[in-house]
């Protein structure tokens, strides 16, 4: 039986945990900026993120254990971008799909967003597979921070049939 899954709002107590997750070598390799993040820099970024009205940051928990994070950045009128990562020792167990699906449901339901974007490095095959499986579709080849990227989009389904 699969443990219950939920999203909870990230708080100050999660700062160090997210810094450790963000600095995991696999996460750095998949990121558009691969250099390690100093703790002081992360703390400044984290405090700014928690206060930002344009960002929602959640921790995914399964059976009471933190499994990863999902971050939603509002970009403009009816548009947002999603970022996720799963704790290293829990990858490949379906938590990425749960994080992504829950984050997108929240975004469509509460933030008046109609499209959610994701930018993924073409070499990050696991993330591309996950996002496609969750309904994201290829929109364009582009560049982000000087790196090649695939821009993916998920559109809100109309509730009218």
Secondary structure, DSSP 8 states (H G I E B T S, - for coil): ----EEEEE--GGGHHHHHHHHTSHHHHHHSSS-S---HHHHHHHHHHHHH-TTEEEEEEEETTEEEEEEEEEEEETTEEEEEEEE-GGGTTSSHHHHHHHHHHHHHHHHS--SEEEEEE-TT-HHHHHHHHHTT-EEEEEEEETTEEEEEEEEE---S--
